[in-house]
Amino acid sequence: MGEIDDAIERADRETFTRQPPKTLKGQIGYLLKQMGSAKAVAAELGVTADSVNRYRRGARKHARADVAAKIDDAVRSRWQPQVRKRRHKQAAASGITVETRARFGYTSSAGSTDDGRFRRLTVRLPAAYAQRLFDARDTGASDQEMRGIIAEGFKEIYFQDGGGRAAGLSDVAINDIDYLDLDY
């Protein structure tokens, strides 16, 4: 996963109305209910079906650290899909807030500097950018492509102030992301 995917996942987790199961037995029970069989869960986690059944019965109380992380990721990615879908729809209608500290570089008219520098920005991007970002993620776009969508939004909203300044600015790039957080 890339930085943008991680930021979307964090934002999704903040919208949960109930917390996902915390115990290994509860998590495996939830995955079995979602996926239908121990064989399907085992294939997702990279373990045997017998291991999945031992976790379900409580015969194994703790999974290896790498398997426990896979279990947690699998549960969280499936948890409350309707809540997640509703929040994405609202964000696509109202926009998203992007907070980041990153190096921004840009191409501009002659006589201005285009040296990239670190900036800490919090910008509310319009609904069109939120929709493009979610569509790109759903179609499996790379992190670089999603960065491009956010950079376009920053160019229009922050650097050009909706067309009121920096008309010669032609390209904005986000590099060296220190952190990036989304809120919707």
MDTraj code that builds the backbone (N, CA, C; nanometers):
import mdtraj as md
import numpy as np

residues = "MET GLY GLU ILE ASP ASP ALA ILE GLU ARG ALA ASP ARG GLU THR PHE THR ARG GLN PRO PRO LYS THR LEU LYS GLY GLN ILE GLY TYR LEU LEU LYS GLN MET GLY SER ALA LYS ALA VAL ALA ALA GLU LEU GLY VAL THR ALA ASP SER VAL ASN ARG TYR ARG ARG GLY ALA ARG LYS HIS ALA ARG ALA ASP VAL ALA ALA LYS ILE ASP ASP ALA VAL ARG SER ARG TRP GLN PRO GLN VAL ARG LYS ARG ARG HIS LYS GLN ALA ALA ALA SER GLY ILE THR VAL GLU THR ARG ALA ARG PHE GLY TYR THR SER SER ALA GLY SER THR ASP ASP GLY ARG PHE ARG ARG LEU THR VAL ARG LEU PRO ALA ALA TYR ALA GLN ARG LEU PHE ASP ALA ARG ASP THR GLY ALA SER ASP GLN GLU MET ARG GLY ILE ILE ALA GLU GLY PHE LYS GLU ILE TYR PHE GLN ASP GLY GLY GLY ARG ALA ALA GLY LEU SER ASP VAL ALA ILE ASN ASP ILE ASP TYR LEU ASP LEU ASP TYR".split()
xyz = np.array([
    [0.0839, -0.1196, 0.0000],
    [0.0000, 0.0000, 0.0000],
    [0.0872, 0.1245, 0.0000],
    [0.0367, 0.2259, -0.0642],
    [0.1087, 0.3515, -0.0682],
    [0.0595, 0.4470, 0.0387],
    [0.1202, 0.5634, 0.0408],
    [0.0864, 0.6635, 0.1420],
    [-0.0582, 0.7112, 0.1304],
    [-0.1073, 0.7277, 0.0084],
    [-0.2438, 0.7749, -0.0121],
    [-0.3428, 0.6671, 0.0308],
    [-0.3161, 0.5416, -0.0079],
    [-0.4014, 0.4304, 0.0343],
    [-0.4082, 0.4219, 0.1865],
    [-0.2932, 0.4349, 0.2513],
    [-0.2889, 0.4304, 0.3975],
    [-0.3713, 0.5432, 0.4578],
    [-0.3635, 0.6616, 0.3996],
    [-0.4395, 0.7759, 0.4509],
    [-0.5898, 0.7527, 0.4361],
    [-0.6303, 0.6934, 0.3248],
    [-0.7724, 0.6629, 0.3053],
    [-0.8171, 0.5570, 0.4056],
    [-0.7346, 0.4560, 0.4285],
    [-0.7669, 0.3528, 0.5276],
    [-0.7828, 0.4128, 0.6673],
    [-0.6903, 0.5016, 0.7054],
    [-0.7005, 0.5661, 0.8376],
    [-0.8291, 0.6470, 0.8485],
    [-0.8621, 0.7209, 0.7436],
    [-0.9852, 0.8006, 0.7442],
    [-1.1070, 0.7099, 0.7534],
    [-1.1031, 0.5958, 0.6844],
    [-1.2140, 0.5005, 0.6924],
    [-1.2296, 0.4467, 0.8341],
    [-1.1189, 0.4145, 0.8988],
    [-1.1248, 0.3604, 1.0360],
    [-1.1854, 0.4603, 1.1334],
    [-1.1615, 0.5875, 1.1101],
    [-1.2168, 0.6900, 1.1983],
    [-1.3685, 0.7004, 1.1869],
    [-1.4247, 0.6479, 1.0790],
    [-1.5689, 0.6573, 1.0587],
    [-1.6446, 0.5373, 1.1138],
    [-1.5736, 0.4340, 1.1618],
    [-1.6425, 0.3166, 1.2150],
    [-1.7367, 0.3579, 1.3275],
    [-1.8579, 0.3031, 1.3259],
    [-1.9522, 0.3318, 1.4338],
    [-1.9368, 0.2310, 1.5471],
    [-1.8814, 0.1139, 1.5167],
    [-1.8480, 0.0129, 1.6177],
    [-1.7059, -0.0334, 1.5911],
    [-1.6366, -0.0711, 1.6955],
    [-1.5006, -0.1203, 1.6788],
    [-1.5024, -0.2649, 1.6302],
    [-1.4079, -0.3032, 1.5449],
    [-1.4007, -0.4425, 1.4994],
    [-1.3596, -0.5349, 1.6139],
    [-1.3801, -0.6659, 1.5975],
    [-1.3404, -0.7602, 1.7031],
    [-1.1916, -0.7478, 1.7349],
    [-1.1594, -0.7615, 1.8622],
    [-1.0199, -0.7461, 1.9042],
    [-0.9509, -0.8798, 1.9306],
    [-1.0254, -0.9798, 1.9755],
    [-0.9634, -1.1090, 2.0056],
    [-0.9405, -1.1875, 1.8778],
    [-0.8433, -1.2761, 1.8822],
    [-0.8120, -1.3603, 1.7671],
    [-0.9324, -1.4463, 1.7307],
    [-0.9958, -1.5051, 1.8302],
    [-1.1126, -1.5905, 1.8069],
    [-1.2269, -1.5099, 1.7432],
    [-1.2499, -1.3896, 1.7926],
    [-1.3546, -1.3037, 1.7369],
    [-1.3243, -1.2612, 1.5941],
    [-1.1989, -1.2271, 1.5679],
    [-1.1594, -1.1872, 1.4327],
    [-1.1759, -1.3014, 1.3330],
    [-1.1318, -1.4207, 1.3720],
    [-1.1449, -1.5371, 1.2837],
    [-1.2926, -1.5695, 1.2627],
    [-1.3733, -1.5616, 1.3676],
    [-1.5171, -1.5846, 1.3532],
    [-1.5802, -1.4877, 1.2546],
    [-1.5398, -1.3617, 1.2628],
    [-1.5923, -1.2612, 1.1700],
    [-1.5501, -1.2927, 1.0265],
    [-1.4223, -1.3260, 1.0066],
    [-1.3737, -1.3583, 0.8721],
    [-1.4437, -1.4822, 0.8158],
    [-1.4674, -1.5820, 0.9009],
    [-1.5384, -1.7018, 0.8551],
    [-1.6803, -1.6666, 0.8104],
    [-1.7451, -1.5796, 0.8848],
    [-1.8804, -1.5377, 0.8489],
    [-1.8787, -1.4614, 0.7161],
    [-1.7785, -1.3780, 0.6954],
    [-1.7695, -1.2982, 0.5742],
    [-1.7298, -1.3803, 0.4524],
    [-1.6366, -1.4720, 0.4712],
    [-1.5787, -1.5431, 0.3567],
    [-1.6390, -1.6816, 0.3341],
    [-1.7076, -1.7349, 0.4335],
    [-1.7816, -1.8589, 0.4138],
    [-1.7129, -1.9882, 0.4519],
    [-1.5805, -1.9953, 0.4435],
    [-1.5144, -2.1223, 0.4762],
    [-1.3747, -2.0975, 0.5324],
    [-1.3283, -2.1974, 0.6065],
    [-1.1939, -2.1904, 0.6632],
    [-1.0898, -2.1929, 0.5514],
    [-1.1216, -2.2611, 0.4431],
    [-1.0291, -2.2702, 0.3298],
    [-1.0087, -2.1323, 0.2659],
    [-1.1173, -2.0561, 0.2505],
    [-1.1078, -1.9224, 0.1918],
    [-1.0301, -1.8280, 0.2837],
    [-1.0569, -1.8367, 0.4138],
    [-0.9844, -1.7527, 0.5104],
    [-0.8368, -1.7890, 0.5096],
    [-0.8078, -1.9184, 0.5069],
    [-0.6688, -1.9649, 0.5065],
    [-0.5939, -1.9144, 0.3834],
    [-0.6603, -1.9186, 0.2678],
    [-0.5963, -1.8705, 0.1455],
    [-0.5662, -1.7214, 0.1551],
    [-0.6570, -1.6458, 0.2142],
    [-0.6369, -1.5008, 0.2315],
    [-0.5199, -1.4706, 0.3248],
    [-0.5074, -1.5523, 0.4305],
    [-0.4063, -1.5248, 0.5337],
    [-0.2727, -1.5931, 0.5076],
    [-0.2710, -1.6908, 0.4189],
    [-0.1465, -1.7627, 0.3920],
    [-0.1141, -1.8662, 0.4982],
    [-0.2178, -1.9261, 0.5584],
    [-0.2006, -2.0329, 0.6573],
    [-0.2859, -2.1510, 0.6123],
    [-0.2831, -2.2593, 0.6897],
    [-0.3652, -2.3756, 0.6546],
    [-0.5058, -2.3594, 0.7122],
    [-0.5983, -2.4349, 0.6545],
    [-0.7361, -2.4350, 0.7051],
    [-0.7399, -2.4902, 0.8475],
    [-0.6508, -2.5857, 0.8786],
    [-0.6438, -2.6395, 1.0149],
    [-0.6064, -2.5297, 1.1140],
    [-0.5131, -2.4438, 1.0759],
    [-0.4748, -2.3330, 1.1635],
    [-0.5930, -2.2399, 1.1877],
    [-0.6665, -2.2120, 1.0821],
    [-0.7846, -2.1250, 1.0961],
    [-0.8834, -2.1875, 1.1938],
    [-0.9067, -2.3181, 1.1811],
    [-1.0002, -2.3860, 1.2719],
    [-0.9485, -2.3882, 1.4157],
    [-0.8181, -2.4006, 1.4343],
    [-0.7613, -2.3949, 1.5696],
    [-0.7816, -2.2565, 1.6309],
    [-0.7636, -2.1521, 1.5495],
    [-0.7894, -2.0157, 1.5981],
    [-0.9370, -2.0002, 1.6349],
    [-1.0266, -2.0542, 1.5511],
    [-1.1707, -2.0409, 1.5737],
    [-1.2131, -2.1105, 1.7030],
    [-1.1596, -2.2303, 1.7255],
    [-1.1947, -2.3065, 1.8454],
    [-1.1296, -2.2505, 1.9714],
    [-1.0229, -2.1735, 1.9542],
    [-0.9502, -2.1231, 2.0701],
    [-0.8364, -2.2132, 2.1115],
    [-0.8079, -2.3167, 2.0320],
    [-0.6970, -2.4069, 2.0632],
    [-0.5638, -2.3328, 2.0520],
    [-0.5578, -2.2356, 1.9607],
    [-0.4415, -2.1453, 1.9518],
    [-0.4903, -2.0077, 1.9914],
    [-0.4320, -1.9554, 2.0945],
    [-0.4767, -1.8259, 2.1473],
    [-0.4052, -1.7078, 2.0818],
    [-0.2876, -1.7337, 2.0246],
    [-0.2092, -1.6257, 1.9649],
    [-0.1539, -1.6702, 1.8298],
    [-0.1613, -1.5824, 1.7346],
    [-0.1036, -1.6087, 1.6031],
    [0.0349, -1.5445, 1.5972],
    [0.1166, -1.5946, 1.5039],
    [0.2459, -1.5289, 1.4813],
    [0.2207, -1.3827, 1.4469],
    [0.3175, -1.3003, 1.4695],
    [0.3010, -1.1551, 1.4486],
    [0.2617, -1.1219, 1.3055],
    [0.3250, -1.1860, 1.2061],
    [0.2919, -1.1560, 1.0664],
    [0.1506, -1.2015, 1.0315],
    [0.1083, -1.3162, 1.0841],
    [-0.0268, -1.3662, 1.0589],
    [-0.1293, -1.2794, 1.1329],
    [-0.0975, -1.2382, 1.2543],
    [-0.1884, -1.1520, 1.3308],
    [-0.2112, -1.0195, 1.2572],
    [-0.1069, -0.9660, 1.1960],
    [-0.1207, -0.8414, 1.1202],
    [-0.2091, -0.8630, 0.9972],
    [-0.1930, -0.9770, 0.9297],
    [-0.2778, -1.0083, 0.8144],
    [-0.4237, -1.0241, 0.8561],
    [-0.4464, -1.0884, 0.9695],
    [-0.5825, -1.1067, 1.0200],
    [-0.6451, -0.9717, 1.0494],
    [-0.5709, -0.8869, 1.1189],
    [-0.6225, -0.7533, 1.1535],
    [-0.6546, -0.6725, 1.0275],
    [-0.5656, -0.6751, 0.9293],
    [-0.5893, -0.6027, 0.8035],
    [-0.7124, -0.6569, 0.7307],
    [-0.7267, -0.7904, 0.7274],
    [-0.8403, -0.8517, 0.6586],
    [-0.9718, -0.8133, 0.7253],
    [-0.9741, -0.8120, 0.8584],
    [-1.0961, -0.7742, 0.9315],
    [-1.1284, -0.6281, 0.9063],
    [-1.0294, -0.5410, 0.9221],
    [-1.0540, -0.3968, 0.9061],
    [-1.0954, -0.3594, 0.7643],
    [-1.0434, -0.4308, 0.6654],
    [-1.0799, -0.3973, 0.5272],
    [-1.2235, -0.4384, 0.4947],
    [-1.2787, -0.5333, 0.5713],
    [-1.4158, -0.5785, 0.5474],
    [-1.5163, -0.5209, 0.6474],
    [-1.4685, -0.4538, 0.7494],
    [-1.5540, -0.4089, 0.8581],
    [-1.6421, -0.2914, 0.8146],
    [-1.7692, -0.3016, 0.8395],
    [-1.8699, -0.1984, 0.8142],
    [-1.8617, -0.1378, 0.6735],
    [-1.8799, -0.2202, 0.5718],
    [-1.8696, -0.1686, 0.4350],
    [-1.9764, -0.0644, 0.4026],
    [-2.0945, -0.0750, 0.4624],
    [-2.1996, 0.0223, 0.4335],
    [-2.1661, 0.1594, 0.4924],
    [-2.1078, 0.1601, 0.6118],
    [-2.0655, 0.2866, 0.6744],
    [-1.9578, 0.3512, 0.5887],
    [-1.8632, 0.2717, 0.5442],
    [-1.7533, 0.3193, 0.4600],
    [-1.8065, 0.3751, 0.3278],
    [-1.8979, 0.3000, 0.2656],
    [-1.9552, 0.3424, 0.1373],
    [-2.0325, 0.4740, 0.1541],
    [-2.1086, 0.4861, 0.2625],
    [-2.1848, 0.6088, 0.2876],
    [-2.0914, 0.7281, 0.3072],
    [-1.9828, 0.7103, 0.3808],
    [-1.8863, 0.8187, 0.4036],
    [-1.8164, 0.8576, 0.2728],
    [-1.7847, 0.7610, 0.1886],
    [-1.7225, 0.7920, 0.0594],
    [-1.8196, 0.8710, -0.0277],
    [-1.9463, 0.8323, -0.0244],
    [-2.0473, 0.9034, -0.1035],
    [-2.0618, 1.0472, -0.0543],
    [-2.0630, 1.0661, 0.0785],
    [-2.0713, 1.2018, 0.1351],
    [-1.9489, 1.2834, 0.0965],
    [-1.8307, 1.2221, 0.1032],
    [-1.7073, 1.2932, 0.0684],
    [-1.7062, 1.3298, -0.0792],
    [-1.7581, 1.2389, -0.1629],
    [-1.7621, 1.2664, -0.3068],
    [-1.8612, 1.3781, -0.3377],
    [-1.9537, 1.4025, -0.2465],
    [-2.0511, 1.5102, -0.2666],
    [-2.0050, 1.6422, -0.2040],
    [-1.9256, 1.6339, -0.0961],
    [-1.8890, 1.7576, -0.0253],
    [-1.7402, 1.7905, -0.0277],
    [-1.6548, 1.6966, -0.0608],
    [-1.5108, 1.7214, -0.0658],
    [-1.4375, 1.6567, 0.0498],
    [-1.3044, 1.6650, 0.0446],
    [-1.2193, 1.6075, 0.1482],
    [-1.1168, 1.7111, 0.1926],
    [-1.0721, 1.6967, 0.3157],
    [-0.9658, 1.7819, 0.3669],
    [-0.8362, 1.7009, 0.3655],
    [-0.7343, 1.7573, 0.3042],
    [-0.6038, 1.6917, 0.2968],
    [-0.5065, 1.7741, 0.3800],
    [-0.4448, 1.7083, 0.4771],
    [-0.3411, 1.7732, 0.5569],
    [-0.2109, 1.6993, 0.5289],
    [-0.1081, 1.7747, 0.4940],
    [0.0183, 1.7104, 0.4610],
    [0.1364, 1.8010, 0.4920],
    [0.2493, 1.7365, 0.5077],
    [0.3778, 1.8064, 0.5087],
    [0.4609, 1.7325, 0.4060],
    [0.4907, 1.8025, 0.2975],
    [0.5626, 1.7400, 0.1868],
    [0.6401, 1.8456, 0.1101],
    [0.7270, 1.7969, 0.0237],
    [0.8017, 1.8864, -0.0634],
    [0.7185, 1.9070, -0.1893],
    [0.6864, 2.0336, -0.2167],
    [0.6093, 2.0684, -0.3349],
    [0.7015, 2.1332, -0.4359],
    [0.6995, 2.0811, -0.5564],
    [0.7718, 2.1409, -0.6673],
    [0.6705, 2.1811, -0.7719],
    [0.7042, 2.2779, -0.8526],
    [0.6096, 2.3217, -0.9547],
    [0.6828, 2.3820, -1.0728],
    [0.6145, 2.3834, -1.1855],
    [0.6633, 2.4450, -1.3076],
    [0.5831, 2.5719, -1.3274],
    [0.6526, 2.6823, -1.3481],
    [0.5840, 2.8105, -1.3573],
    [0.6448, 2.8943, -1.4689],
    [0.5954, 3.0162, -1.4794],
    [0.6438, 3.1068, -1.5832],
    [0.7887, 3.1473, -1.5562],
    [0.8539, 3.1999, -1.6571],
    [0.9935, 3.2418, -1.6456],
    [1.0072, 3.3520, -1.5407],
    [1.1189, 3.3507, -1.4721],
    [1.1457, 3.4544, -1.3737],
    [1.1005, 3.4180, -1.2330],
    [1.0323, 3.3071, -1.2156],
    [0.9904, 3.2664, -1.0809],
    [1.0672, 3.1417, -1.0418],
    [1.0751, 3.1169, -0.9128],
    [1.1496, 3.0010, -0.8663],
    [1.0613, 2.8771, -0.8701],
    [1.1204, 2.7663, -0.9086],
    [1.0459, 2.6411, -0.9066],
    [1.1148, 2.5404, -0.8145],
    [1.2026, 2.5891, -0.7273],
    [1.2688, 2.5012, -0.6314],
    [1.1651, 2.4455, -0.5357],
    [1.1654, 2.3113, -0.5226],
    [1.0730, 2.2490, -0.4294],
    [1.1110, 2.2821, -0.2867],
    [1.0124, 2.2958, -0.2014],
    [1.0405, 2.3180, -0.0595],
    [0.9300, 2.2541, 0.0232],
    [0.9642, 2.2204, 0.1474],
    [0.8659, 2.1596, 0.2355],
    [0.7621, 2.2623, 0.2757],
    [0.6370, 2.2214, 0.2696],
    [0.5262, 2.3047, 0.3150],
    [0.4336, 2.2158, 0.3963],
    [0.3735, 2.2759, 0.4960],
    [0.2682, 2.2087, 0.5727],
    [0.1378, 2.2727, 0.5292],
    [0.0516, 2.1935, 0.4658],
    [-0.0728, 2.2467, 0.4107],
    [-0.1926, 2.1684, 0.4624],
    [-0.2998, 2.2392, 0.4871],
    [-0.4299, 2.1793, 0.5136],
    [-0.5264, 2.2459, 0.4170],
    [-0.5756, 2.1684, 0.3213],
    [-0.6568, 2.2239, 0.2132],
    [-0.7832, 2.1398, 0.1975],
    [-0.8955, 2.2069, 0.1859],
    [-1.0230, 2.1396, 0.1578],
    [-1.0379, 2.1302, 0.0061],
    [-1.0307, 2.0080, -0.0460],
    [-1.0437, 1.9863, -0.1895],
    [-1.1906, 1.9654, -0.2255],
    [-1.2343, 2.0203, -0.3389],
    [-1.3743, 2.0067, -0.3806],
    [-1.4138, 1.8614, -0.4066],
    [-1.5425, 1.8408, -0.4159],
    [-1.5993, 1.7071, -0.4334],
    [-1.5446, 1.6351, -0.5561],
    [-1.5196, 1.7073, -0.6636],
    [-1.4705, 1.6439, -0.7864],
    [-1.3379, 1.5712, -0.7617],
    [-1.2507, 1.6292, -0.6820],
    [-1.1220, 1.5653, -0.6528],
    [-1.1411, 1.4447, -0.5622],
    [-1.2328, 1.4541, -0.4664],
    [-1.2618, 1.3393, -0.3804],
    [-1.3127, 1.2229, -0.4638],
    [-1.4057, 1.2516, -0.5547],
    [-1.4614, 1.1462, -0.6404],
    [-1.3530, 1.0845, -0.7275],
    [-1.2675, 1.1670, -0.7865],
    [-1.1585, 1.1153, -0.8695],
    [-1.0623, 1.0287, -0.7879],
    [-1.0347, 1.0710, -0.6646],
    [-0.9439, 0.9964, -0.5778],
    [-1.0020, 0.8592, -0.5435],
    [-1.1295, 0.8546, -0.5052],
    [-1.1932, 0.7268, -0.4725],
    [-1.2042, 0.6374, -0.5960],
    [-1.2383, 0.6960, -0.7104],
    [-1.2469, 0.6176, -0.8344],
    [-1.1106, 0.5589, -0.8704],
    [-1.0060, 0.6400, -0.8565],
    [-0.8709, 0.5929, -0.8877],
    [-0.8322, 0.4779, -0.7945],
    [-0.8636, 0.4913, -0.6680],
    [-0.8298, 0.3862, -0.5721],
    [-0.9063, 0.2583, -0.6032],
    [-1.0350, 0.2721, -0.6372],
    [-1.1170, 0.1547, -0.6668],
    [-1.0714, 0.0820, -0.7926],
    [-1.0102, 0.1539, -0.8852],
    [-0.9625, 0.0901, -1.0088],
    [-0.8175, 0.0433, -0.9964],
    [-0.7592, 0.0564, -0.8776],
    [-0.6238, 0.0060, -0.8555],
    [-0.5139, 0.0984, -0.9030],
    [-0.5387, 0.2280, -0.9024],
    [-0.4376, 0.3247, -0.9460],
    [-0.3170, 0.3218, -0.8522],
    [-0.2031, 0.3585, -0.9060],
    [-0.0810, 0.3611, -0.8258],
    [-0.0835, 0.4812, -0.7313],
    [0.0031, 0.4761, -0.6324],
    [0.0140, 0.5864, -0.5373],
    [0.0541, 0.7151, -0.6100],
    [0.1382, 0.7014, -0.7122],
    [0.1835, 0.8182, -0.7890],
    [0.0663, 0.8848, -0.8617],
    [-0.0244, 0.8050, -0.9160],
    [-0.1416, 0.8605, -0.9842],
    [-0.2328, 0.9336, -0.8846],
    [-0.2502, 0.8754, -0.7663],
    [-0.3345, 0.9404, -0.6646],
    [-0.2686, 1.0681, -0.6128],
    [-0.1350, 1.0668, -0.6026],
    [-0.0636, 1.1897, -0.5664],
    [-0.0893, 1.2995, -0.6685],
    [-0.0927, 1.2590, -0.7963],
    [-0.1188, 1.3545, -0.9039],
    [-0.2547, 1.4203, -0.8899],
    [-0.3548, 1.3440, -0.8503],
    [-0.4895, 1.3998, -0.8314],
    [-0.4886, 1.5015, -0.7183],
    [-0.4237, 1.4673, -0.6076],
    [-0.4161, 1.5600, -0.4942],
    [-0.3348, 1.6834, -0.5328],
    [-0.2257, 1.6633, -0.6070],
    [-0.1436, 1.7771, -0.6507],
    [-0.2231, 1.8711, -0.7401],
    [-0.3060, 1.8160, -0.8291],
    [-0.3920, 1.9002, -0.9135],
    [-0.4863, 1.9835, -0.8282],
    [-0.5434, 1.9200, -0.7270],
    [-0.6336, 1.9922, -0.6372],
    [-0.5609, 2.1033, -0.5632],
    [-0.4411, 2.0747, -0.5136],
    [-0.3618, 2.1780, -0.4458],
    [-0.3293, 2.2922, -0.5406],
    [-0.2956, 2.2574, -0.6660],
    [-0.2636, 2.3609, -0.7647],
    [-0.3820, 2.4556, -0.7813],
    [-0.4999, 2.3973, -0.8013],
    [-0.6191, 2.4807, -0.8252],
    [-0.6622, 2.5585, -0.7007],
    [-0.6702, 2.4921, -0.5873],
    [-0.7275, 2.5548, -0.4671],
    [-0.6247, 2.6390, -0.3916],
    [-0.5058, 2.5846, -0.3677],
    [-0.4085, 2.6551, -0.2834],
    [-0.3189, 2.7493, -0.3643],
    [-0.2496, 2.6958, -0.4639],
    [-0.1520, 2.7772, -0.5356],
    [-0.2165, 2.8821, -0.6261],
    [-0.3236, 2.8443, -0.6961],
    [-0.3883, 2.9399, -0.7864],
    [-0.5098, 3.0077, -0.7239],
    [-0.5471, 2.9661, -0.6056],
    [-0.6597, 3.0261, -0.5325],
    [-0.7848, 3.0340, -0.6203],
    [-0.8165, 2.9223, -0.6851],
    [-0.9359, 2.9160, -0.7691],
    [-0.9268, 3.0003, -0.8951],
    [-0.8066, 3.0296, -0.9407],
    [-0.7887, 3.1076, -1.0631],
    [-0.7555, 3.2534, -1.0378],
    [-0.7458, 3.2927, -0.9117],
    [-0.7203, 3.4327, -0.8780],
    [-0.5741, 3.4735, -0.8801],
    [-0.4828, 3.3763, -0.8827],
    [-0.3404, 3.4103, -0.8849],
    [-0.2618, 3.2962, -0.9476],
    [-0.1357, 3.3206, -0.9734],
    [-0.0422, 3.2206, -1.0290],
    [-0.0975, 3.1539, -1.1543],
    [-0.1479, 3.2345, -1.2463],
    [-0.2074, 3.1815, -1.3690],
    [-0.1043, 3.1064, -1.4538],
    [0.0232, 3.1410, -1.4430],
    [0.1266, 3.0759, -1.5223],
    [0.1709, 2.9422, -1.4668],
    [0.1195, 2.9029, -1.3519],
    [0.1571, 2.7763, -1.2895],
    [0.1002, 2.6616, -1.3712],
    [0.1878, 2.5755, -1.4207],
    [0.1377, 2.4706, -1.5091],
    [0.1390, 2.3322, -1.4473],
    [0.2257, 2.3073, -1.3503],
    [0.2344, 2.1727, -1.2963],
    [0.2801, 2.1789, -1.1515],
    [0.2175, 2.0991, -1.0651],
    [0.2561, 2.0894, -0.9245],
    [0.2828, 1.9424, -0.8953],
    [0.3903, 1.9147, -0.8229],
    [0.4238, 1.7765, -0.7860],
    [0.4428, 1.7677, -0.6358],
    [0.3961, 1.6578, -0.5789],
    [0.4162, 1.6304, -0.4363],
    [0.5268, 1.5265, -0.4251],
    [0.6323, 1.5604, -0.3548],
    [0.7452, 1.4699, -0.3350],
    [0.7783, 1.4627, -0.1869],
    [0.8519, 1.3609, -0.1484],
    [0.9030, 1.3486, -0.0113],
    [0.7938, 1.3762, 0.0916],
    [0.6877, 1.2979, 0.0902],
    [0.5788, 1.3172, 0.1860],
    [0.6263, 1.2784, 0.3250],
    [0.6205, 1.3746, 0.4171],
    [0.6531, 1.3497, 0.5566],
    [0.5342, 1.2820, 0.6231],
    [0.4160, 1.3378, 0.6057],
    [0.2916, 1.2742, 0.6457],
    [0.1790, 1.3259, 0.5593],
    [0.0735, 1.2481, 0.5518],
    [-0.0446, 1.2878, 0.4752],
    [-0.1653, 1.2288, 0.5475],
    [-0.2646, 1.3123, 0.5709],
    [-0.3845, 1.2682, 0.6408],
    [-0.5065, 1.3206, 0.5677],
    [-0.6082, 1.2375, 0.5566],
    [-0.7337, 1.2773, 0.4911],
    [-0.8457, 1.2780, 0.5941],
    [-0.9394, 1.3687, 0.5741],
    [-1.0573, 1.3738, 0.6604],
    [-1.1778, 1.4007, 0.5728],
    [-1.2816, 1.3230, 0.5928],
    [-1.4055, 1.3435, 0.5178],
    [-1.5234, 1.2991, 0.5983],
])
top = md.Topology()
chain = top.add_chain()
for i, resn in enumerate(residues, 1):
    res = top.add_residue(resn, chain, resSeq=i)
    for name in ("N", "CA", "C"):
        top.add_atom(name, md.element.get_by_symbol(name[0]), res)
traj = md.Trajectory(xyz[None], top)
